[in-house]
Amino acid sequence: MDQPLKGYFINIEALESDYLSILHRQILEHNRQHKIGAITSFVGIVRASSDTETKKVIAMDVEIWEEKGNQMINEIAYDILEKFGLLDIRIVHVYGNLKLGDPIVYVVLASEHRKEGFDALAASIDAYKNDAPVWKKEIYEDGSSSWIRTAKLE
């Protein structure tokens, strides 16, 4: 039997405005043994400043490796789940044409205690930033654009 999808990509066009709440509910619906003591969340947002340029960012185009993307981000989620002894996790990366203020990634995880939740949250962010098959192009106010570093794919 296949494991449930805990990490995946979603197109900005299909994203519901209350997606963070949806992810929280998904996790809480499976809390039948009442072991969850903490739900820890992170939402990355498209911002106007760039880590690589001094120009103002006005939008971002996010592309993914469709053939392998969901498998790879799902593996990241399961690795973090196991490594930190979590009760549940979701890592959802958004792709498409994103505007300032749009969410670009959601990480929601459930743990028995807050410490492992916060530690796992930081590790989750590092893992998807380094390993998820994502390519980002910043669009600047002056009309120019630039691809920025993302995953280190072999």
C-alpha positions in Angstrom: 0.0 0.0 0.0 1.3 3.5 -0.9 2.0 5.9 1.9 -0.2 9.1 2.0 1.3 12.1 0.3 2.8 14.4 2.9 4.9 16.6 0.7 3.7 18.0 -2.7 3.5 20.9 -5.1 0.4 22.9 -5.8 -0.2 25.5 -8.5 -1.0 29.0 -7.3 -4.2 28.9 -9.4 -5.5 25.9 -7.3 -4.5 27.3 -3.9 -7.4 28.2 -1.6 -7.1 31.3 0.5 -7.4 29.3 3.8 -4.9 26.7 2.8 -3.0 26.9 6.1 -6.2 26.1 7.9 -6.9 23.2 5.6 -3.5 21.7 6.4 -4.1 22.1 10.1 -7.5 20.4 9.8 -5.9 17.5 7.8 -3.4 16.9 10.6 -5.9 17.2 13.5 -8.4 14.8 11.8 -5.8 12.0 12.3 -5.3 12.8 16.0 -7.5 10.0 17.2 -5.1 9.0 20.0 -4.8 12.6 21.1 -1.0 12.5 21.1 -0.5 15.9 19.4 0.8 18.5 21.9 1.9 21.1 19.3 1.3 22.1 15.7 4.1 24.1 14.3 3.7 26.1 11.1 5.7 28.1 8.7 4.5 30.0 5.7 7.1 31.5 3.3 5.9 34.6 1.5 7.1 36.3 -1.7 8.7 39.6 -0.6 9.9 42.7 -2.4 13.5 42.4 -1.3 16.0 40.0 -3.0 18.9 38.1 -1.4 20.9 38.4 -4.6 19.9 41.8 -6.1 19.4 45.4 -4.9 16.4 45.8 -7.2 12.9 45.7 -6.0 11.1 42.4 -6.6 7.5 42.7 -7.9 6.7 39.1 -8.7 8.3 35.6 -8.9 7.9 32.8 -11.4 8.3 29.4 -9.7 8.9 26.3 -11.8 9.1 22.7 -10.7 10.3 19.3 -12.1 6.8 17.9 -12.6 7.9 14.3 -13.3 9.8 13.9 -10.0 8.8 16.9 -7.9 6.1 15.4 -5.7 8.1 12.2 -5.1 11.1 14.2 -4.0 9.3 16.7 -1.7 7.3 13.8 -0.3 10.6 11.9 0.5 11.8 15.1 2.3 8.6 15.1 4.4 8.9 11.4 5.4 12.6 11.8 6.2 11.9 14.7 8.6 8.9 12.8 10.0 11.1 9.8 10.9 14.2 11.7 12.0 12.3 13.9 14.5 9.7 11.4 15.6 6.9 13.6 14.5 3.2 12.5 14.5 2.5 14.1 11.1 3.8 16.6 8.6 2.9 18.5 5.4 5.3 20.3 3.1 3.5 22.1 0.3 5.4 24.2 -2.2 3.5 26.6 -4.5 4.5 27.1 -8.1 3.3 29.3 -11.0 3.3 33.1 -11.3 3.3 34.5 -7.8 2.8 38.1 -6.7 4.2 39.9 -3.7 2.5 38.6 -0.6 1.6 35.3 -2.2 2.5 32.2 -0.1 5.4 30.2 -1.7 5.6 27.3 0.8 3.7 25.8 3.8 5.3 23.6 6.4 2.9 22.2 9.0 3.9 19.5 11.5 2.5 17.8 14.5 4.6 16.7 17.5 4.0 15.6 21.1 6.1 18.5 22.4 7.1 22.0 21.0 10.8 21.5 21.1 10.9 18.7 18.5 8.4 20.7 16.5 10.5 23.8 16.3 13.7 21.7 15.6 11.9 19.8 12.9 10.4 23.0 11.4 13.9 24.5 10.9 15.2 21.2 9.4 12.2 21.0 7.1 12.8 24.5 5.7 16.5 23.7 5.2 15.7 20.4 3.5 13.2 21.7 0.9 15.4 24.8 0.2 18.3 22.6 -0.6 16.7 19.5 -2.1 13.3 20.3 -3.7 13.3 20.5 -7.5 12.3 24.2 -7.7 13.5 27.0 -9.9 12.7 30.6 -9.1 12.8 33.7 -11.3 12.6 37.1 -9.6 10.8 39.7 -11.7 12.1 43.2 -10.9 10.4 46.7 -10.9 12.6 47.8 -13.8 11.3 45.0 -16.0 14.4 42.8 -15.8 14.5 39.3 -14.2 17.0 36.9 -12.7 17.0 33.2 -11.9 18.0 32.6 -8.3 19.7 29.6 -6.7 17.5 26.9 -5.4 17.9 23.1 -5.2 21.2 21.4 -5.6 20.0 18.6 -7.9 22.5 15.9 -9.1 
